[in-house]
Amino acid sequence: MMTLKPGSILLGTTQPAELRDWYRRALAPEHQGEGPIDLGGFLLVIEQRDDIDAKNNQPGRMILNFHVDDFDAVEAQLRAAGVDWLVPVADRSSGRFGTFADPDGNYLQIIQFKQDA
């Protein structure tokens, strides 16, 4: 049996241009063009949808996690982009975590795990 490797995620929105700009500013400042946003080999596809609400009413159902090697640098990049922090950056037993939301209310996290975690 084969284990599948995720390659992309489709993010439906009522405001694709605004959401694309936010993701570029916050997570991929070097990305250009209108195609999928490359997040380290994992592609983010943002698509206009008419069958959804403007805000995600249950954003805790799925949280997109970004594992980082330099938490402070990524936190500074996100703060400069003006992210909405839901859970302040905190040290936990397994590492450092910060939870934030995109303009549609979807949750994202940055995580730097401890080497022994």
Backbone bond lengths (Angstrom), bond angles and torsions (degrees), N, CA, C in turn:
res aa  C-N    CA-C-N  psi(-1)  N-CA   C-N-CA  omega(-1)  CA-C   N-CA-C  phi
1 M - - - 1.445 - - 1.533 109.05 -
2 M 1.313 116.12 142.95 1.460 121.97 -175.63 1.533 110.79 -99.16
3 T 1.329 116.99 136.06 1.459 121.81 172.79 1.518 108.38 -89.23
4 L 1.326 116.39 125.94 1.456 120.97 -178.28 1.523 110.98 -81.55
5 K 1.316 115.67 146.43 1.456 122.14 178.62 1.523 108.18 -111.24
6 P 1.349 118.31 121.89 1.463 118.83 179.09 1.517 110.85 -64.57
7 G 1.336 115.55 141.42 1.450 120.04 -178.28 1.514 113.71 -122.46
8 S 1.363 116.29 -23.12 1.451 119.01 -179.70 1.512 109.61 -160.25
9 I 1.328 114.41 167.19 1.448 121.74 174.27 1.525 107.13 -136.35
10 L 1.320 116.12 139.46 1.454 121.92 176.56 1.520 107.56 -98.56
11 L 1.307 116.43 123.59 1.449 122.17 179.39 1.519 108.14 -111.99
12 G 1.329 116.21 107.58 1.450 121.42 179.21 1.517 110.17 -81.80
13 T 1.336 116.08 144.02 1.456 120.71 -176.74 1.526 110.41 -155.02
14 T 1.312 115.73 158.96 1.464 120.68 173.26 1.522 110.95 -91.56
15 Q 1.329 116.91 -6.47 1.468 121.67 -178.43 1.534 110.59 -135.69
16 P 1.340 117.66 69.94 1.460 120.35 -173.02 1.534 114.64 -62.42
17 A 1.304 119.19 -40.32 1.469 120.18 -178.24 1.525 110.85 -64.41
18 E 1.321 116.53 -44.88 1.463 120.74 -179.52 1.522 111.51 -65.65
19 L 1.337 115.98 -42.63 1.463 119.48 -178.97 1.531 110.70 -67.54
20 R 1.327 116.78 -41.00 1.468 120.79 177.44 1.529 110.14 -59.70
21 D 1.333 116.89 -44.85 1.471 120.25 178.93 1.519 111.24 -61.47
22 W 1.333 116.81 -41.51 1.461 120.19 179.60 1.528 110.62 -62.98
23 Y 1.340 117.38 -47.16 1.472 120.41 -178.95 1.526 111.17 -63.50
24 R 1.303 116.78 -39.38 1.470 119.05 176.94 1.526 110.21 -62.90
25 R 1.318 116.94 -48.88 1.464 121.62 -177.73 1.534 111.30 -62.05
26 A 1.331 116.68 -44.56 1.464 120.77 -174.62 1.527 113.80 -80.84
27 L 1.338 117.54 -40.92 1.463 120.02 -168.95 1.523 115.65 -118.02
28 A 1.313 117.98 -22.29 1.464 119.83 -174.71 1.527 110.35 -144.73
29 P 1.339 117.64 64.11 1.468 119.82 -174.58 1.527 114.34 -60.88
30 E 1.315 118.40 -19.36 1.463 120.49 -179.41 1.531 112.36 -89.75
31 H 1.333 117.65 -7.81 1.467 121.05 -178.74 1.522 110.52 -68.86
32 Q 1.329 115.07 138.04 1.460 121.11 176.68 1.518 108.26 -130.77
33 G 1.314 116.03 158.95 1.456 120.30 176.51 1.509 112.47 93.68
34 E 1.317 113.86 177.47 1.459 120.94 -175.57 1.525 113.44 -103.60
35 G 1.304 118.54 -3.01 1.456 121.07 -178.21 1.514 112.13 -76.74
36 P 1.317 116.30 -169.84 1.464 120.40 178.06 1.534 111.04 -56.26
37 I 1.325 115.32 145.69 1.460 121.58 178.02 1.522 107.72 -89.62
38 D 1.312 117.17 122.05 1.463 122.39 -178.93 1.525 108.91 -82.24
39 L 1.316 115.38 115.15 1.462 122.31 178.12 1.527 108.09 -108.18
40 G 1.318 116.25 69.71 1.457 120.68 178.90 1.509 114.13 68.71
41 G 1.327 117.61 37.71 1.462 121.50 179.96 1.522 113.47 96.69
42 F 1.305 117.53 -9.86 1.462 123.24 176.07 1.527 106.05 -107.82
43 L 1.328 116.93 123.53 1.454 120.71 -172.44 1.525 112.28 -93.61
44 L 1.326 115.11 136.35 1.455 122.46 175.43 1.520 107.77 -106.68
45 V 1.338 115.96 116.85 1.451 122.55 178.85 1.527 106.76 -105.62
46 I 1.328 116.65 122.94 1.466 121.49 179.84 1.519 107.70 -109.60
47 E 1.336 115.55 126.45 1.463 120.44 -173.14 1.526 111.61 -134.01
48 Q 1.326 115.50 138.95 1.470 122.14 173.52 1.517 108.89 -64.35
49 R 1.344 116.53 130.52 1.459 121.11 177.34 1.521 108.88 -133.05
50 D 1.332 116.32 140.55 1.454 121.74 178.13 1.526 112.21 -103.59
51 D 1.330 117.07 -4.05 1.462 120.79 -175.84 1.528 113.10 -103.61
52 I 1.340 116.99 20.24 1.460 121.31 -178.70 1.525 109.74 -132.43
53 D 1.340 115.00 162.64 1.457 120.67 174.90 1.522 109.42 -80.09
54 A 1.315 116.34 161.54 1.467 121.09 178.60 1.519 111.48 -64.52
55 K 1.326 117.78 -32.70 1.467 122.28 178.75 1.518 109.87 -116.72
56 N 1.327 116.11 144.66 1.454 122.01 176.76 1.531 107.91 -73.61
57 N 1.324 116.84 117.29 1.464 121.40 -176.58 1.523 113.89 -81.27
58 Q 1.323 117.66 -13.80 1.462 121.77 178.56 1.529 109.96 -137.36
59 P 1.323 117.54 62.73 1.464 120.04 -172.63 1.522 115.14 -67.73
60 G 1.316 117.83 -17.16 1.464 119.35 179.24 1.510 114.49 -76.57
61 R 1.327 118.03 -5.92 1.471 120.48 179.89 1.523 112.53 -64.51
62 M 1.318 116.46 -33.95 1.455 120.12 179.24 1.526 108.57 -145.63
63 I 1.306 116.43 126.51 1.457 121.56 178.73 1.521 107.69 -119.02
64 L 1.319 115.77 125.42 1.461 121.17 178.98 1.525 108.09 -84.37
65 N 1.336 116.75 117.90 1.461 122.71 -177.16 1.516 110.96 -100.41
66 F 1.321 115.34 137.22 1.457 122.56 174.54 1.512 107.88 -115.54
67 H 1.323 116.78 116.72 1.456 121.53 177.34 1.521 107.45 -86.52
68 V 1.318 116.45 125.97 1.459 121.32 -174.05 1.521 110.53 -122.68
69 D 1.330 115.11 154.94 1.462 121.62 177.35 1.524 111.97 -97.21
70 D 1.332 117.00 -25.40 1.459 121.88 -179.28 1.530 108.36 -127.61
71 F 1.313 115.42 84.32 1.456 121.95 -174.33 1.524 111.28 -57.07
72 D 1.329 116.91 -45.41 1.466 120.46 -176.51 1.529 111.79 -59.94
73 A 1.323 117.22 -41.88 1.462 120.79 -179.75 1.527 111.20 -66.02
74 V 1.326 117.15 -42.39 1.463 120.58 -179.93 1.527 110.21 -69.44
75 E 1.324 116.71 -39.93 1.466 119.78 177.18 1.529 110.26 -60.30
76 A 1.324 117.78 -42.93 1.466 121.67 178.88 1.529 110.75 -63.07
77 Q 1.331 117.56 -41.90 1.469 121.57 177.96 1.523 110.42 -60.83
78 L 1.334 116.58 -43.92 1.457 120.76 -179.17 1.529 111.50 -68.30
79 R 1.317 117.10 -40.44 1.472 120.20 177.68 1.532 110.12 -63.25
80 A 1.329 116.75 -41.30 1.464 120.69 178.65 1.532 110.93 -63.12
81 A 1.336 116.94 -30.95 1.462 121.58 178.60 1.530 111.52 -81.01
82 G 1.335 116.80 -7.25 1.461 121.04 176.96 1.510 115.15 77.85
83 V 1.342 117.07 34.02 1.462 118.74 -179.27 1.524 111.23 -63.21
84 D 1.317 115.07 154.47 1.454 123.79 177.46 1.529 107.79 -93.36
85 W 1.335 117.24 100.61 1.468 121.73 -178.35 1.529 109.16 -75.33
86 L 1.309 116.37 123.57 1.460 122.03 178.15 1.518 110.95 -89.06
87 V 1.311 115.14 -41.80 1.460 122.30 177.75 1.514 105.77 -124.74
88 P 1.318 117.52 120.28 1.464 118.82 -179.12 1.526 111.33 -57.64
89 V 1.304 114.40 152.58 1.458 120.21 177.60 1.517 108.42 -54.63
90 A 1.333 115.29 133.68 1.467 119.58 -176.66 1.517 110.69 -145.78
91 D 1.321 114.45 145.35 1.459 121.08 171.95 1.517 107.53 -87.83
92 R 1.326 115.16 131.00 1.456 121.95 177.21 1.511 107.99 -122.95
93 S 1.314 116.49 174.27 1.467 119.72 -176.77 1.528 112.18 -61.13
94 S 1.336 118.18 -29.54 1.467 120.57 -177.95 1.526 113.50 -97.13
95 G 1.344 117.41 -7.40 1.454 118.61 179.67 1.521 111.80 155.02
96 R 1.323 115.03 -159.75 1.462 122.33 -177.99 1.522 109.56 -109.37
97 F 1.329 116.80 135.69 1.458 122.34 -174.58 1.524 110.39 -133.19
98 G 1.315 116.93 148.03 1.456 123.53 171.08 1.513 108.23 -147.03
99 T 1.331 117.44 131.07 1.459 122.06 -177.42 1.521 109.11 -116.03
100 F 1.327 115.74 132.91 1.456 121.42 -178.11 1.523 109.17 -140.84
101 A 1.334 115.89 174.25 1.463 120.50 -177.60 1.513 110.17 -128.93
102 D 1.340 114.93 150.18 1.463 119.61 172.96 1.535 108.24 -86.36
103 P 1.324 119.29 175.57 1.466 121.17 -177.79 1.529 114.96 -60.96
104 D 1.332 118.32 -22.50 1.461 121.43 177.21 1.526 112.23 -86.44
105 G 1.336 116.98 -3.59 1.458 121.06 179.35 1.510 114.98 92.61
106 N 1.340 118.42 5.43 1.466 121.48 177.42 1.527 109.09 -72.49
107 Y 1.336 116.24 140.56 1.459 121.06 -178.05 1.519 111.07 -89.88
108 L 1.334 114.60 142.72 1.455 122.98 175.19 1.526 107.68 -137.46
109 Q 1.323 116.70 156.06 1.462 121.30 177.51 1.506 110.57 -136.46
110 I 1.325 114.82 147.42 1.454 119.96 164.75 1.520 106.35 -108.79
111 I 1.317 114.97 140.41 1.464 121.34 -176.25 1.521 108.62 -138.61
112 Q 1.307 115.44 131.64 1.465 120.14 167.84 1.525 106.15 -119.93
113 F 1.324 115.37 102.77 1.462 119.71 -179.60 1.514 110.31 -71.99
114 K 1.331 115.88 148.04 1.454 120.96 172.51 1.526 107.20 -70.04
115 Q 1.308 115.90 150.62 1.480 118.83 -176.52 1.514 112.08 -62.91
116 D 1.317 118.46 -28.85 1.473 120.57 -178.00 1.525 112.19 -94.93
117 A 1.330 117.07 6.75 1.481 119.76 -178.29 1.516 111.67 -78.71
